[in-house]
Amino acid sequence: MPPPAKIYQGIHADRFGGMTPTGNIIRDAWVFGIIPEEQDCAGWLVAGIEDLYDKVSAAWQPYGHLPSRLPPELRERHDRIHAAAIARARQLGWDPELGDED
């Protein structure tokens, strides 16, 4: 019998509100309009997250994966989404200076 499929709990239930690689993928998908900001990806299987990663990576390519190279509208959306995520994570006790092993 195969192991049960891994199901993502959703960005809002993820560690420190999504301060994880998967959370970054989801936030960037919001930035590029790949998924709506209301979509937290709760209940998604790993294959769905991997597909989202591929789409996000393709969307970043023209900008060299650098927020500073985004056009103004996307840069503003990126700044808003990521600033809100950082503020929420700090409220939940996230410290950007600490690594996973600290």
DSSP file (Angstrom, degrees, kcal/mol; ACC not computed):
  #  RESIDUE AA STRUCTURE BP1 BP2  ACC     N-H-->O    O-->H-N    N-H-->O    O-->H-N    TCO  KAPPA ALPHA  PHI   PSI    X-CA   Y-CA   Z-CA
    1    1 A M              0   0    0      0, 0.0     0, 0.0     0, 0.0     0, 0.0   0.000 360.0 360.0 360.0 129.4    0.0    0.0    0.0
    2    2 A P        -     0   0    0      0, 0.0     3,-0.1     0, 0.0     0, 0.0  -0.318 360.0 -97.6 -69.1 153.3    1.5    3.4   -1.0
    3    3 A P        -     0   0    0      0, 0.0     3,-0.1     0, 0.0     2,-0.0  -0.316  51.5 -87.7 -65.4 154.8    2.1    6.0    1.8
    4    4 A P        -     0   0    0      0, 0.0     2,-0.1     0, 0.0     3,-0.0  -0.332  50.6-100.4 -63.5 146.3   -0.6    8.6    2.2
    5    5 A A        -     0   0    0      1,-0.1     2,-0.4    -3,-0.1    40,-0.0  -0.401  35.6-113.1 -67.4 140.7   -0.2   11.7   -0.1
    6    6 A K        -     0   0    0     -2,-0.1    40,-0.9    -3,-0.1     2,-0.5  -0.609  32.9-161.8 -75.5 132.7    1.3   14.7    1.6
    7    7 A I  B     -A   45   0A   0     -2,-0.4     2,-0.2    38,-0.2    38,-0.2  -0.967  17.1-124.2-120.1 130.2   -1.2   17.5    1.8
    8    8 A Y        -     0   0    0     36,-3.2    35,-3.1    -2,-0.5    36,-0.3  -0.530  10.4-144.9 -75.0 136.2   -0.2   21.1    2.4
    9    9 A Q        -     0   0    0     -2,-0.2    33,-0.2    33,-0.2    -1,-0.1   0.605  51.2 -97.1 -77.8 -12.7   -1.9   22.8    5.4
   10   10 A G    >>  -     0   0    0     31,-0.3     3,-0.9     1,-0.1     4,-0.8  -0.013  31.2 -88.8 105.1 147.3   -2.1   26.2    3.7
   11   11 A I  T 34 S+     0   0    0     29,-2.2     3,-0.5     1,-0.3    -1,-0.1   0.836 123.9  54.7 -60.9 -34.9    0.1   29.2    4.0
   12   12 A H  T 34 S+     0   0    0      1,-0.2    -1,-0.3    28,-0.1     5,-0.2   0.753 113.3  42.0 -74.6 -22.0   -1.7   30.7    7.0
   13   13 A A  T <4 S+     0   0    0     -3,-0.9    -1,-0.2     4,-0.1    -2,-0.2   0.457  96.2 103.9 -98.1  -4.2   -1.3   27.5    9.0
   14   14 A D  S >< S-     0   0    0     -4,-0.8     3,-1.9    -3,-0.5     4,-0.2  -0.237  93.2 -60.7 -73.5 167.0    2.4   27.1    7.8
   15   15 A R  G >> S-     0   0    0      1,-0.3     4,-2.1     2,-0.2     3,-1.1  -0.249 120.9  -9.6 -54.7 124.6    5.3   27.9   10.1
   16   16 A F  G 34 S-     0   0    0      1,-0.3    -1,-0.3     2,-0.2    76,-0.1   0.850 133.0 -53.9  51.4  40.6    5.2   31.5   11.1
   17   17 A G  G <4 S-     0   0    0     -3,-1.9    -1,-0.3    -5,-0.2    -2,-0.2   0.756 114.6 -39.0  70.5  24.9    2.5   32.2    8.6
   18   18 A G  T <4 S+     0   0    0     -3,-1.1     2,-1.9    -4,-0.2    -2,-0.2   0.745  80.6 150.8  99.8  26.3    4.3   30.8    5.7
   19   19 A M     <  +     0   0    0     -4,-2.1    -1,-0.1     4,-0.1    -2,-0.1  -0.405  52.0  98.2 -85.3  61.7    7.9   31.9    6.2
   20   20 A T  S  > S-     0   0    0     -2,-1.9     4,-2.3    -3,-0.1     5,-0.2  -0.849  94.6 -95.8-137.2 167.6    9.0   28.7    4.3
   21   21 A P  H  > S+     0   0    0      0, 0.0     4,-1.9     0, 0.0     5,-0.1   0.902 126.8  50.2 -56.8 -40.0   10.0   27.9    0.8
   22   22 A T  H  > S+     0   0    0      1,-0.2     4,-2.2     2,-0.2     5,-0.2   0.906 108.4  52.6 -65.6 -40.4    6.4   26.9    0.0
   23   23 A G  H  > S+     0   0    0      1,-0.2     4,-2.7     2,-0.2    -1,-0.2   0.891 107.3  52.4 -60.8 -39.7    5.1   30.1    1.5
   24   24 A N  H  X S+     0   0    0     -4,-2.3     4,-2.5     2,-0.2    -1,-0.2   0.903 108.1  51.2 -62.9 -40.7    7.5   32.1   -0.8
   25   25 A I  H  X S+     0   0    0     -4,-1.9     4,-2.1     2,-0.2    -2,-0.2   0.935 111.8  47.0 -60.7 -46.3    6.2   30.2   -3.8
   26   26 A I  H  X S+     0   0    0     -4,-2.2     4,-1.9     2,-0.2    -2,-0.2   0.928 112.1  49.0 -64.3 -46.3    2.6   31.0   -2.9
   27   27 A R  H  X S+     0   0    0     -4,-2.7     4,-2.3     1,-0.2    -1,-0.2   0.914 112.3  48.5 -61.0 -41.7    3.3   34.7   -2.2
   28   28 A D  H  X S+     0   0    0     -4,-2.5     4,-2.2     1,-0.2    -1,-0.2   0.858 107.0  56.0 -67.8 -33.0    5.1   35.1   -5.5
   29   29 A A  H  <>S+     0   0    0     -4,-2.1     5,-2.2    -5,-0.2     6,-1.0   0.878 108.1  49.3 -63.9 -36.0    2.2   33.3   -7.2
   30   30 A W  H ><5S+     0   0    0     -4,-1.9     3,-1.2     3,-0.2    -2,-0.2   0.932 107.9  54.4 -64.1 -45.6    0.0   36.1   -5.7
   31   31 A V  H 3<5S+     0   0    0     -4,-2.3    -2,-0.2     1,-0.3    -1,-0.2   0.917 113.7  40.6 -54.5 -46.6    2.4   38.7   -7.0
   32   32 A F  T 3<5S-     0   0    0     -4,-2.2    -1,-0.3    -5,-0.1    -2,-0.2   0.442 112.0-117.5 -86.5   0.5    2.3   37.5  -10.6
   33   33 A G  T < 5S+     0   0    0     -3,-1.2    -3,-0.2    -4,-0.4    -4,-0.1   0.730  74.1 132.5  72.8  20.8   -1.5   36.8  -10.5
   34   34 A I  S   <S+     0   0    0     -5,-2.2    -4,-0.2     1,-0.2    -5,-0.1   0.882  82.4  10.3 -71.2 -38.6   -1.0   33.1  -11.0
   35   35 A I  S    S-     0   0    0     -6,-1.0    -2,-0.2    -9,-0.2    -1,-0.2  -0.962  95.6 -98.5-132.7 153.1   -3.4   32.4   -8.2
   36   36 A P    >   -     0   0    0      0, 0.0     3,-2.1     0, 0.0    -6,-0.1  -0.360  32.0-115.4 -69.8 153.3   -5.7   34.9   -6.4
   37   37 A E  T 3  S+     0   0    0      1,-0.3    -7,-0.1    -7,-0.2    -6,-0.0   0.707 115.0  64.0 -61.8 -19.3   -4.5   36.3   -3.0
   38   38 A E  T 3  S+     0   0    0     -8,-0.1     2,-0.7     2,-0.0    -1,-0.3   0.653  80.9  95.3 -77.6 -14.9   -7.4   34.6   -1.4
   39   39 A Q    <   +     0   0    0     -3,-2.1    -4,-0.1     1,-0.2    -9,-0.1  -0.679  45.3 174.0 -81.7 114.1   -6.0   31.1   -2.4
   40   40 A D        -     0   0    0     -2,-0.7   -29,-2.2     2,-0.1    -1,-0.2   0.445  42.6-125.6 -99.8  -0.7   -3.9   29.8    0.6
   41   41 A C    >   +     0   0    0      1,-0.2     3,-1.9   -31,-0.2   -31,-0.3   0.616  47.7 166.0  68.0  15.8   -3.3   26.4   -1.1
   42   42 A A  T 3   +     0   0    0      1,-0.3    -1,-0.2   -33,-0.2   -33,-0.2  -0.422  67.0  19.8 -61.2 133.2   -4.7   24.5    1.9
   43   43 A G  T 3  S+     0   0    0    -35,-3.1    -1,-0.3     1,-0.3     2,-0.1   0.408  90.2 141.8  87.6  -1.4   -5.4   20.9    0.9
   44   44 A W    <   -     0   0    0     -3,-1.9   -36,-3.2   -36,-0.3    -1,-0.3  -0.460  47.7-128.1 -73.5 145.1   -3.0   21.0   -2.2
   45   45 A L  B >>  -A    7   0A   0    -38,-0.2     4,-1.6    -2,-0.1     3,-0.8  -0.469  29.1-102.8 -83.4 163.0   -0.9   17.9   -2.9
   46   46 A V  H 3> S+     0   0    0    -40,-0.9     4,-2.7     1,-0.3     5,-0.2   0.875 121.5  59.4 -54.7 -40.4    2.8   18.2   -3.5
   47   47 A A  H 3> S+     0   0    0      1,-0.2     4,-2.1     2,-0.2    -1,-0.3   0.862 104.1  50.8 -59.6 -36.1    2.3   17.9   -7.3
   48   48 A G  H <> S+     0   0    0     -3,-0.8     4,-2.1     2,-0.2    -1,-0.2   0.891 110.8  47.5 -68.7 -39.5    0.1   21.0   -7.2
   49   49 A I  H  X S+     0   0    0     -4,-1.6     4,-2.5     2,-0.2    -2,-0.2   0.897 111.4  51.5 -67.2 -40.1    2.8   23.0   -5.3
   50   50 A E  H  X S+     0   0    0     -4,-2.7     4,-2.1     2,-0.2    -2,-0.2   0.899 109.8  49.3 -63.8 -40.3    5.5   21.7   -7.7
   51   51 A D  H  X S+     0   0    0     -4,-2.1     4,-2.0     2,-0.2    -1,-0.2   0.905 110.8  50.3 -63.6 -41.5    3.4   22.9  -10.6
   52   52 A L  H  X S+     0   0    0     -4,-2.1     4,-2.7     1,-0.2     5,-0.2   0.909 107.7  54.3 -62.6 -42.0    2.9   26.3   -9.0
   53   53 A Y  H  X S+     0   0    0     -4,-2.5     4,-2.9     1,-0.2    -2,-0.2   0.920 107.2  50.5 -57.0 -45.4    6.7   26.5   -8.4
   54   54 A D  H  X S+     0   0    0     -4,-2.1     4,-2.1     1,-0.2    -1,-0.2   0.904 112.0  47.0 -61.0 -41.9    7.3   25.9  -12.1
   55   55 A K  H  X S+     0   0    0     -4,-2.0     4,-1.9     2,-0.2    -1,-0.2   0.896 113.5  47.8 -67.5 -40.6    4.8   28.6  -13.1
   56   56 A V  H  X S+     0   0    0     -4,-2.7     4,-2.0     2,-0.2    -2,-0.2   0.917 110.7  51.7 -66.2 -43.4    6.3   31.1  -10.5
   57   57 A S  H  X S+     0   0    0     -4,-2.9     4,-1.4     1,-0.2    -2,-0.2   0.909 110.3  48.6 -60.5 -42.8    9.8   30.3  -11.7
   58   58 A A  H  < S+     0   0    0     -4,-2.1    -1,-0.2     1,-0.2    -2,-0.2   0.878 109.7  52.7 -64.1 -37.9    8.8   31.0  -15.3
   59   59 A A  H  < S+     0   0    0     -4,-1.9    -1,-0.2     1,-0.2    -2,-0.2   0.850 110.1  48.7 -66.9 -33.7    7.1   34.3  -14.3
   60   60 A W  H ><>S+     0   0    0     -4,-2.0     3,-2.2     1,-0.2     5,-1.7   0.775  89.6  85.1 -75.3 -26.9   10.3   35.4  -12.6
   61   61 A Q  G ><5S+     0   0    0     -4,-1.4     3,-1.9     1,-0.3    -1,-0.2   0.840  83.7  54.1 -50.2 -46.6   12.7   34.6  -15.5
   62   62 A P  G 3 5S+     0   0    0      0, 0.0    -1,-0.3     0, 0.0    -2,-0.1   0.721 113.0  46.2 -62.6 -16.0   12.2   37.9  -17.4
   63   63 A Y  G X 5S-     0   0    0     -3,-2.2     3,-1.7    -4,-0.2     6,-0.3   0.226 112.4-115.3-110.2  11.7   13.2   39.8  -14.3
   64   64 A G  T < 5 -     0   0    0     -3,-1.9    -3,-0.2     1,-0.3    -4,-0.1   0.741  62.5 -74.7  62.7  22.1   16.2   37.7  -13.3
   65   65 A H  T 3 <S+     0   0    0     -5,-1.7    -1,-0.3     1,-0.2    -4,-0.1   0.783 103.7 127.7  60.0  28.7   14.4   36.6  -10.1
   66   66 A L    X   -     0   0    0     -3,-1.7     3,-1.8    -6,-0.3     4,-0.3  -0.966  56.3-151.3-119.9 121.2   15.1   40.0   -8.7
   67   67 A P  G >  S+     0   0    0      0, 0.0     3,-1.7     0, 0.0    -1,-0.1   0.835  96.4  65.9 -56.8 -32.1   12.3   42.2   -7.2
   68   68 A S  G 3  S+     0   0    0      1,-0.3     7,-0.1    -3,-0.1    -3,-0.0   0.703  98.8  53.3 -64.9 -17.6   14.2   45.3   -8.2
   69   69 A R  G <  S+     0   0    0     -3,-1.8    -1,-0.3    -6,-0.3    -5,-0.1   0.456  84.2 110.6 -96.0  -1.9   13.8   44.4  -11.8
   70   70 A L  S <  S-     0   0    0     -3,-1.7   -10,-0.0    -4,-0.3    -7,-0.0  -0.408  78.8-104.3 -69.2 147.6   10.0   44.1  -11.6
   71   71 A P     >  -     0   0    0      0, 0.0     4,-2.8     0, 0.0     3,-0.4  -0.342  43.9 -96.1 -64.8 158.7    7.9   46.7  -13.3
   72   72 A P  H  > S+     0   0    0      0, 0.0     4,-2.7     0, 0.0     5,-0.2   0.843 122.0  50.7 -49.0 -46.1    6.3   49.3  -10.9
   73   73 A E  H  > S+     0   0    0      1,-0.2     4,-1.9     2,-0.2     5,-0.1   0.930 115.8  41.3 -62.1 -45.3    2.9   47.6  -10.6
   74   74 A L  H  > S+     0   0    0     -3,-0.4     4,-2.9     2,-0.2    -1,-0.2   0.877 113.6  53.7 -69.6 -37.0    4.4   44.2   -9.8
   75   75 A R  H  X S+     0   0    0     -4,-2.8     4,-2.9     2,-0.2    -2,-0.2   0.915 109.3  48.3 -64.0 -41.9    7.1   45.7   -7.5
   76   76 A E  H  X S+     0   0    0     -4,-2.7     4,-2.4    -5,-0.3    -1,-0.2   0.914 113.3  47.3 -63.7 -42.6    4.4   47.5   -5.5
   77   77 A R  H  X S+     0   0    0     -4,-1.9     4,-2.7    -5,-0.2     5,-0.3   0.918 112.8  49.7 -64.3 -43.3    2.4   44.2   -5.2
   78   78 A H  H  X S+     0   0    0     -4,-2.9     4,-2.7     1,-0.2     5,-0.3   0.942 111.8  47.8 -59.5 -49.1    5.5   42.3   -4.2
   79   79 A D  H  X S+     0   0    0     -4,-2.9     4,-2.3     1,-0.2     5,-0.2   0.912 114.0  47.1 -60.3 -43.5    6.4   44.9   -1.6
   80   80 A R  H  X S+     0   0    0     -4,-2.4     4,-2.1     2,-0.2    -2,-0.2   0.945 115.4  44.1 -64.4 -48.9    2.9   44.9   -0.1
   81   81 A I  H  X S+     0   0    0     -4,-2.7     4,-1.8     1,-0.2    -2,-0.2   0.932 118.3  42.5 -64.6 -47.2    2.5   41.1    0.0
   82   82 A H  H  X S+     0   0    0     -4,-2.7     4,-2.3    -5,-0.3    -1,-0.2   0.861 112.3  53.2 -72.6 -34.6    5.9   40.4    1.4
   83   83 A A  H  X S+     0   0    0     -4,-2.3     4,-2.4    -5,-0.3    -1,-0.2   0.914 110.2  48.6 -64.5 -41.4    5.9   43.3    3.9
   84   84 A A  H  X S+     0   0    0     -4,-2.1     4,-2.3    -5,-0.2    -2,-0.2   0.892 111.2  50.6 -64.3 -38.9    2.5   42.0    5.3
   85   85 A A  H  X S+     0   0    0     -4,-1.8     4,-2.5     2,-0.2    -2,-0.2   0.906 111.0  47.9 -65.9 -41.4    3.9   38.5    5.5
   86   86 A I  H  X S+     0   0    0     -4,-2.3     4,-2.4     2,-0.2    -2,-0.2   0.916 111.5  50.2 -65.9 -42.8    7.0   39.6    7.4
   87   87 A A  H  X S+     0   0    0     -4,-2.4     4,-1.8     2,-0.2    -2,-0.2   0.922 113.2  46.1 -61.6 -44.1    4.9   41.7    9.8
   88   88 A R  H  X S+     0   0    0     -4,-2.3     4,-1.5     1,-0.2    -2,-0.2   0.918 111.4  52.1 -65.3 -42.8    2.6   38.7   10.5
   89   89 A A  H  <>S+     0   0    0     -4,-2.5     5,-2.9     1,-0.2    -1,-0.2   0.900 108.0  51.2 -61.4 -41.1    5.5   36.4   10.9
   90   90 A R  H ><5S+     0   0    0     -4,-2.4     3,-1.5     1,-0.2    -1,-0.2   0.894 106.7  54.1 -64.1 -38.5    7.1   38.7   13.5
   91   91 A Q  H 3<5S+     0   0    0     -4,-1.8    -1,-0.2     1,-0.3    -2,-0.2   0.828 107.4  52.3 -61.6 -30.7    3.8   38.8   15.4
   92   92 A L  T 3<5S-     0   0    0     -4,-1.5    -1,-0.3    -3,-0.2    -2,-0.2   0.373 130.6 -95.4 -87.6   4.2    4.0   35.0   15.5
   93   93 A G  T < 5 +     0   0    0     -3,-1.5    -3,-0.2     1,-0.3     2,-0.2   0.542  68.6 156.8  98.2   7.9    7.5   35.1   16.9
   94   94 A W      < -     0   0    0     -5,-2.9    -1,-0.3    -6,-0.2     3,-0.0  -0.473  22.3-166.7 -70.0 135.4    9.6   34.7   13.7
   95   95 A D    >   -     0   0    0     -2,-0.2     3,-1.7     3,-0.1    -1,-0.0  -0.963  11.5-157.8-122.8 111.2   13.1   36.0   14.0
   96   96 A P  T 3  S+     0   0    0      0, 0.0    -1,-0.1     0, 0.0    -2,-0.0   0.683  90.9  63.8 -63.4 -15.9   14.8   36.4   10.6
   97   97 A E  T 3  S+     0   0    0      2,-0.1     2,-0.4    -3,-0.0    -3,-0.0   0.692  90.0  79.5 -80.5 -18.7   18.2   36.2   12.3
   98   98 A L  S <  S-     0   0    0     -3,-1.7    -3,-0.1     2,-0.0     2,-0.1  -0.738  70.6-146.8 -94.0 136.3   17.7   32.7   13.5
   99   99 A G    >   -     0   0    0     -2,-0.4     3,-1.1     1,-0.1    -4,-0.1  -0.304  36.9 -91.6 -86.8 178.8   18.1   29.7   11.2
  100  100 A D  T 3  S+     0   0    0      1,-0.3    -1,-0.1     2,-0.1    -2,-0.0   0.779 127.1  49.1 -63.0 -26.9   16.2   26.5   11.3
  101  101 A E  T 3         0   0    0      1,-0.2    -1,-0.3     0, 0.0    -3,-0.0   0.529 360.0 360.0 -91.9  -6.0   18.7   24.9   13.7
  102  102 A D    <         0   0    0     -3,-1.1    -1,-0.2     0, 0.0    -2,-0.1   0.462 360.0 360.0 -81.9 360.0   18.8   27.8   16.2
